[in-house]
Amino acid sequence: METTTIKIDGISCMGCVKTLTGVLSGIDGVNQVVVDKDTASASVQFDPAVTGQADFKQAIEDAGYDVV
């Protein structure tokens, strides 16, 4: 397992946190997601043999947010 932190623009409320947590958790190979509104970031623990940064970025952008 690897862990990465992704800076995300547009996190303004707990609804955003819930949305992003759900979107990222739904990606195959993702083990754990922690979205922090105060730091506008997501910490993602994942299996690099299954998924990676490109999948995370696409899911975040599809949900209406921007990766910084």
N, C-alpha and C positions, 0 to 999 in steps of 0.2 A: 504494500500500500504506500502511496505517496500522498502528501498534503500540499495544497497550493492555496494562496490567498489572492482573491480577485477583487480589485477596486471597481465599484459600480456606481455610476452616476444616476441619480433619480430616486434613491431610497429616501422617502420622506415620512413614512408611517409604518406602523406594525402590520398593516395590510400588505405593504410592499415586502416586508420581511417574510410574511407567510407565503406570498406568491412566489418569491424567489426560492425559498426553501423547498416548496413543492416542485417547482420546475427543475431545480438542480437535483433533487432527490430522485426524480423520475428517470434520470439518465442511467442506463445500464452501466454497471461498474462503479457507481458512486456508493460509498459506504456510509458517509456521514457529511452533513452540511450544517454549518452554523453561519447565519447571516446576522450581521451587527449593524443596526441603523446608525449608531453613533459614529462608527468609523467608515460607514458606507462601503462595507466589504463583505465578502463571503469566503469562509474557509471551507475547502472541499477536500475530503479524504476519498481517494479513488484508486482503482486498480489501473495502472498505466497500460496494461496489456489490452484493456477493454475500451477505455475512453481517455480524453485529455482536454487540453485548453481549447481547441477548436470547437469541440462539442459544447463546452461550458459557455463560450462566447456566443455561439449560435442560439443556445437556449435562452440566455439572458436577453439578447437582442430581440428574439422572437416574443419575449414577454413584455417588451416595450422599454427596456432599460439600456443604458450604454455602458460598455466596459471602458474603463479609463486607462 
